């Protein structure tokens, strides 16, 4: 009898330990354990994300935050310049200033286990998961749809700071209607001349030289952006530290505003990601967008210098009902009848993908996508055209 009672007590104690362990794991996983408030010398950067309607009266925002602390590291800055092959002493004042501005966030410390509370546009508060290694915190948060202008393309929010901290860190999310056309655009060598094929040229164009827009792309994008229901999403392998220069480029060159989908913060020695890493990350970002908006059409615009044809071909095969067009900028003169393109777009209708040069006028292709997106009557579009 005694032994039976002991077994019962042991089993109960084991179950209690399991329950307590599960509760502790859930507490840790919630992000509140050991989370720290934002310090006065730490900064918050929000990447422009997307927002969508959830039901009749709620909106979901896709929030991406990075917390970091600025550091003065002259030796590291000098090492960075040597890595890029940039001779500061021989450079002009403009090039030095540009280099310092664009590399500044590669010299910071990312802050983990930080707590961020957001104040949303409806007045509600929501706490993000504590920042992980790399200083990032990402979450989908919801708010009431009431009180928002029906035609407002952006929904703003801000970080709620500790008492006495008068700074403001604001973010915003692009509201994307359930139906319409989404243009997913690469940046480097698609809308911005970067010279991806040559490593040294790419690095100097990224950190030292003025950004140069690909001729004609901004005007074509602006024309398309004027159509009802069109949204732009810029998906790039550039790291989050280049967000401010890229936003400035898009504005100054006249490109439509849009959500940005960038790589995690990276050390300067890993500026150029491995092909497989960049490919899988870009594929995942686009697939996530398509999954979030199953009733929208998607046009994918990229270039031949990286893996855009292969990524876009795979996306089109996975989502044949939503990918209405693929446009690839190729300045080599190879044309579409090459082994690479035949392999990349195997199984994709030939009328759905196009290779273009800077002289080609492909705007009608996307205008056709936008028109079909407006005219569609099937809210689900579960089958391929």
Buried (B, 14 or more C-beta within 10 A) or exposed (E): EEEEEEEEEEEEEEEEEEEEEEEEEEEEEEBEEEBBEBEEEBBBBBBBBBBBBEEEEBBBBBBBBBBBEEEEBEEBBEEBBEEBEBEBEEBEEEBBEBBBEBBBBBBBEBBBBBBBBBBBBBEEEBBBBBBBEBBBBBBBBBBBBEEBEEEEBEBBBBBBBEEEBEEEBEBBBBBBBEBBBBBBBBBBBBBBBBBBEEEEBBBBBBBBBEBEBBEBBBEBBEBBBEBEBBBBBBBBBBBBBBBBBBBEBBEEBEBBBBBBBBBBBBEBEEBBBEEEEBBBBBBEBBBBBBEBBBBBBBBBBBBBBBBBBBBBBBBBBEBBBBBBBBBBBBBEEEEBEBEEBEEBBEEBEEEBBBBBEEEEEBBEBBBBBBBBBBEBEEEEBEEEE
